[in-house]
C-alpha cells in the first residue's frame, strides 16, 4: 500500500517537473537576456523586465500546450487506474 502511495507521489512530482521545466527555463533565459540588456543600457523600467517573460510563457503554453495536455491526461489515467491500491484498506 505504501509503495503505491510513494509511486503515485513520485509520478506526480515527475510530471510536474516535466511540465514546468521548459516553461521555467525559457522564462529564466529571457529574464537573463533582458537583465543584461537593462544593465548595459541602464534602463530601469519594470514593464521591460516583466512583459517579455509573460510573452514567452504565453508562447510556450501555446506551442507546448497540446503536449502538456496529453501528458496530464496520461498521468491522470495511469494514476486513477492504480489509485485503488492506495485507497484500499484490507
C-alpha angles and dihedrals in degrees: 000000000000091000090058092048091051091048090049092051092045091051091050093051092046092050091048091052093048092051099042097039100077093042094050093045092051091048091048093051093048091046091051093049092047090047091052090047091050092048094050095046095035091229110150102187116146095208090054090062096040105042099056091051091048091049093048092049089050092050091047091051091048095049100038098030096100091050091048090049093050090049092050093047091050091047092050094047093048095045096044090050091054097035093093088068089062097041097044113101113194 
